């Protein structure tokens, strides 16, 4: 559990975002693993990454050839997109996670995965968070979907009693929704499937798994019904025609759970 649970998210100050983060703590081993990871995914991403990701990668950094300093990354991201990065030390409780994203704050791990997890990691590290996710935040429509969907999900969870069977089902459904969209999601570009999901784009093994498995058309109920584990490669992938499909699914969620919150 992260230190963020000790903070009032509504009152987070800029000084809280990277509190305790020290770039000088990374050693040569961390930097070597980062470069090895980058070499692997850059080869795997060829012909797989969507245009928005490629463009965002170019704007965010020089392909991250060196392990990035989150402080510098945070300054650039906020200046160019309005989003900020917060360093965290572990997985967040669901409501904290969605509340942060609804406020355009992206929680990023700070450790670099071990050598044995080069092709896949079941526990998000800085490479997964930075290389897999942040480039897409330069696409305004996608980043709007992340913040607005997170706001809707947070409202639903907040208004459901803790410990209830209903809440457990909601957490499960929304975890699946997140997994099969911003983690393992595909989008059609010029009639071809391209990845926008961070789990695919940050893992050479996940990319190869996608090529072997293929994909299905995105359907919200299918997503809610599809179990998954983040400890293994994805069992299934769903493709959208455009990010409009994601906003349509969010409207369906609002209707299903009686949410009046506007997403315009």
N, C-alpha and C positions, 0 to 999 in steps of 0.2 A: 504494500500500500504506500502511496506517495505522500510526501510531506504536504502536498497541496490540500489534503483533507483537513489540515489545521488552519487553512485560510478561508476567509469569506470571499468567495469568487466575485461577488458584486463589488468588493472594495479592493480588488487586486491593483497594486500600483506597478508602474513600469519597473521599479527597483525589485519587485518580487519575482518577476518573470524568470530571471536567470540567477536568482539568489543561490549561492553555493556552487555555481558552475565555475570551474577553473580550467581553461583550455590547456594550461601548462601541465595538468595532471595526465594528459595523454602521453604515452611513451612510444618508442620506435615500433614496438610490436603492434600497437593500435594502428599506427600509420601504415604499416606493412599490410595488415589485414584489410584495411580500408581500400588500399590500392588493388589488392587481389580481388576483393569483392567487386570493385568498379570494373576491372578488366572483364570479369565474368559476365556481369549483367549487360555491359555495353555490347558484347558479342551477341548475347541472347536476345537483346532488344531489337536487333536489326530486323525490320519488316514486321515488328510486333507492336512497338510503342505508337500511340496515337499522336497526331500532329500537335495537339495542345501540350502534351507532355514534352515533346522535343523542343517546342518553342519556349516552354517554361524553363526547361533545363538550361537552355542557352542564356536566358535572362537572369536566372538565379545565380549561376556561377559558371566558371570555365570548365564545365563538365565535372567539377569536384575532383580534379586530379589529386588534390591534397585534402586530407580530413578538414572539414570547415570549422571555423570558430562560430559557435552559435550566436555569440554577441554580434558579430559582423553580419551574419545571416539574418538575424532578427531585425537589424537596422534596415537592411536592404528590402526585406519582405514587407515591412511596415510602410516604408517609403513608396514602394511600387504597387502594393496591393491593399494596404489597410489591415492585413493580417499580422499577427505577432506570434512568436514562438515562446513556449514556456518549457523550461527544463524540468523533467520529472524523474523520479527514481523508481518507478514501478507502475503497475497497472492501476488505473483509477476506478473508483466506484462509478457505475453507469451514469448516475445523475450528474456527478461532477464532470465527467467526460463530455456529455452532451451540452451541459451548461457552458463549459469553456468554449466549445466549438461554436455555439450560438452567439458568442461574443467575439468571434473571430480570433480566438486564441488557440493555437495548435499545440497540444502537449507532445513534446519529443523526449524520448529516452536519450541518455548521454553515453552509454557504454557501447563499445564495438564488439559484435559477436565473436565467439571463439573460432579457431581454424576449422573445427569439426562441423561447424554450422555454416560453411561458406555458401552452399547451394540453397540452404533453407534454414530459417529459424522460426520456431514456434513462439518465440517471445520477442516482441518488437524491440529493435535496437536503434541506434542513431542512424545507421545506414538505411534501414527500412523506412524510418520516419522522414528523413531528409531527402534521400534519393527517390524513394517510392512515392511519397505524397506531395512534398512541397512544390514541385514544378507545376502541378495541376492548379495550384491556387492562383496562378497568373491568368487562368481562364476564368473570367468573371462569372460566366453562367454556372460553371461547375462549382466554384467557390461559394456562390450564392446558394446553390443547392445544399452544400455541406452545412452552412450556417443556418439556413432556414429549416432544413429537415431536422437538424439537431435541436433547434428551438421548439419545434412541434413535438418531437419525441420527449424532450425534457418536460414539457407541459403535461404530457400524458402520464409519464412516470411519476412526476411530482404529485399528481392528483389521484394516484392509486395507492392504497394502503401498503405499507412495508410489510413484508413477510407473508402476504396473501398469495394464494395460488394464481390469481389473476396477474399480479405483478411479475411473478416468475415467468409466466407465459409471455407477457409483454417484453420482458428483457430478452427472452429467447428469440422472439420474432424480430425484434429490432437488431439484435446481434446478427441474425441471419441477413437482414436487410442491409446492414452495413457491410457484411462480408461479401455478399454477392453484388454489391455496387462498388463502393470506393476501395475495396480490397481486391476483389477478383472480377471486376467488371470489364466488359468489352463494349466497344462502340463501332458502328459501321462508318467507314470513311471510303467514299468512292467504291462502294459495294464490297469492301474488304473489312474483315474483323481486325480491330486494333485495340490494344489494351489501354485502359485508363486506371485500372486498379493497382494500388500500391503494392500489394502482395506479389503480383505478377512482375511489376517493373523493378522490384528490388531483389528478385530471386531468380537466378539462372535456372535453378531446378524447377521452380513454378512455371517458368516460361516453357520449358521443355514438356512439362506435364500438360500444359494447355495445348501444345501442338499435337500431342497424342490423343487427348480426350475429345477435342472439339467443343461445341457449345450449343446452347438452346436459346430460343427467343425469350426475352425477359417477360416474366409474368409475376405480379406481386404475390398472388396466392401460392404459386409454385415456390417462390422464394421463402415465404413464411413456412411452407411445409418441408423444405429441404434442410435436413440436418447437415452439420459440417463440424469439423474439428480444426482448430488452428495449429494442431500439433503435426499435421500431415499436409501434403499437397491437396489442393482443393479437389473435391469429388465431382464438381460440376462448375460450369461457367455459363453466364447469361449475357446476351448481347442486346444493346439498345440501338435504336435508329439515330437518336440524338439525345441530348440532355433534357429535351422537352419530355421524353418518356419518364425521366426521373421525377420531374415536377408533377406529371400526371399521376404517378404512383403516390406522391406525397399528398396530393389532393384526395386520392382514394383513402389514404390513411386518416386524413382529417375527417372525412365523412364517416369512416368506419368507427372512429373513436370519439366522434362528436366534438372536435376541436374547432373553435371559432377563430383561432389565431390566423391573421392574414399572412400569406407568403409572397405577396406582391412586392 
